[in-house]
Amino acid sequence: MKAYHTQSPYYFSSKHVLPAGSLVFFSEKLRRYIHPADGILYDPHPRLQPLSATESQALAAEWDKALRALEGGGRGREGERIVAP
């Protein structure tokens, strides 16, 4: 999974705007951009700043680890929703 920072505010499936600079991932499985807690990006072609391969891999590994830790519950810190890649 590749990680990016948004360059503009965008609406996600949670129906609120994420600010510019938010971290998002591109899911090959869904072919969409995903925010770990706020869902799928409505705009399929956002303006994004790619992170380095090393940063992307580290963040993707962190996300995978969090998903595995929450496998049964489906909730993150303070009740935030976690979206599987």
C-alpha positions as CSV (number, residue, x, y, z in Angstrom):
1,M,0.0,0.0,0.0
2,K,1.2,3.5,-0.8
3,A,0.8,6.3,1.6
4,Y,0.1,9.9,0.6
5,H,-0.7,13.3,2.1
6,T,-3.7,15.2,0.7
7,Q,-2.9,18.5,-0.8
8,S,-6.5,19.8,-0.5
9,P,-9.4,19.2,1.8
10,Y,-11.5,16.2,0.7
11,Y,-14.8,14.5,1.6
12,F,-14.6,10.9,2.8
13,S,-17.3,8.3,3.4
14,S,-17.7,9.7,6.9
15,K,-19.2,12.7,5.2
16,H,-16.9,15.2,6.7
17,V,-13.9,17.1,5.2
18,L,-10.5,16.0,6.1
19,P,-7.9,18.8,6.1
20,A,-5.1,19.2,3.6
21,G,-2.1,17.2,4.8
22,S,-4.2,14.2,6.0
23,L,-2.6,10.8,5.6
24,V,-4.3,8.4,3.2
25,F,-3.5,5.1,1.6
26,F,-4.2,3.7,-1.8
27,S,-5.9,0.3,-1.6
28,E,-5.1,-2.0,-4.6
29,K,-7.9,-4.3,-3.5
30,L,-10.5,-1.5,-3.6
31,R,-8.8,0.7,-6.2
32,R,-9.6,3.7,-4.0
33,Y,-7.9,6.1,-1.5
34,I,-8.7,5.3,2.1
35,H,-8.2,7.2,5.4
36,P,-7.6,4.7,8.2
37,A,-10.4,6.0,10.4
38,D,-12.7,8.0,8.1
39,G,-13.3,5.6,5.2
40,I,-13.1,5.9,1.4
41,L,-12.3,9.1,-0.4
42,Y,-15.2,10.3,-2.6
43,D,-12.9,11.9,-5.2
44,P,-11.2,9.0,-7.1
45,H,-8.5,11.4,-8.5
46,P,-7.3,13.6,-5.6
47,R,-4.3,15.8,-5.6
48,L,-1.8,14.0,-3.4
49,Q,1.8,14.2,-2.3
50,P,3.3,10.7,-2.3
51,L,5.4,9.7,0.7
52,S,8.7,7.9,0.2
53,A,8.6,4.1,-0.2
54,T,10.2,3.7,3.2
55,E,7.6,6.0,4.9
56,S,4.8,4.2,3.0
57,Q,6.0,0.8,4.1
58,A,6.4,1.8,7.7
59,L,2.9,3.4,7.9
60,A,1.3,0.5,6.1
61,A,2.9,-1.9,8.5
62,E,1.7,0.2,11.4
63,W,-1.9,0.1,10.0
64,D,-1.7,-3.7,9.5
65,K,-0.5,-4.2,13.0
66,A,-3.3,-2.1,14.4
67,L,-5.9,-4.0,12.3
68,R,-4.6,-7.3,13.5
69,A,-4.7,-6.1,17.1
70,L,-8.3,-5.1,16.7
71,E,-9.4,-8.0,14.6
72,G,-12.4,-8.9,16.6
73,G,-13.7,-5.5,17.7
74,G,-13.4,-3.3,14.6
75,R,-12.8,-0.1,16.7
76,G,-9.7,1.9,17.2
77,R,-8.7,4.4,19.9
78,E,-11.7,6.2,21.4
79,G,-14.1,4.3,19.2
80,E,-12.8,5.5,15.9
81,R,-13.7,3.2,13.0
82,I,-10.9,1.2,11.3
83,V,-11.2,0.5,7.6
84,A,-9.5,-2.6,6.2
85,P,-7.3,-1.9,3.1
